[in-house]
Amino acid sequence: MKLEFSHRLEIKNIDETSSNIKLTFNIFSEKKLLDSPFFISITQSGVFEYPKDIDKKMLKGLLNVSAPAVLLSYIRGMISQVTAFSGYPALIIPLINFSE
């Protein structure tokens, strides 16, 4: 069966020097649960701090590309553990290029 996954990124600025980033990662689809072995949805969030005078273009890249990559590193481990305990082989999520 072909692995299907999707993600959603939410960025909320807290103040001039920090943002809350929330990454929701889904494996398969809740709508297609009858046709897939399982459905997993995991949300990981983190507060990212940066200097007040950071270049806005650089900040956009950090919040949209680097921050979700960091959060995904935690999600990947959780998915691997959950699937390993479920009777299925441990699922290793590939790295994702968030710049695309």
Secondary structure, DSSP 8 states (H G I E B T S, - for coil): ----EEEEEEEEEEETTEEEEEEEEEES-STTGGGSS--EEEEEEEEEE--TT--HHHHHHIIIIIHHHHHHHHHHHHHHHHHHHTTS---------TT-
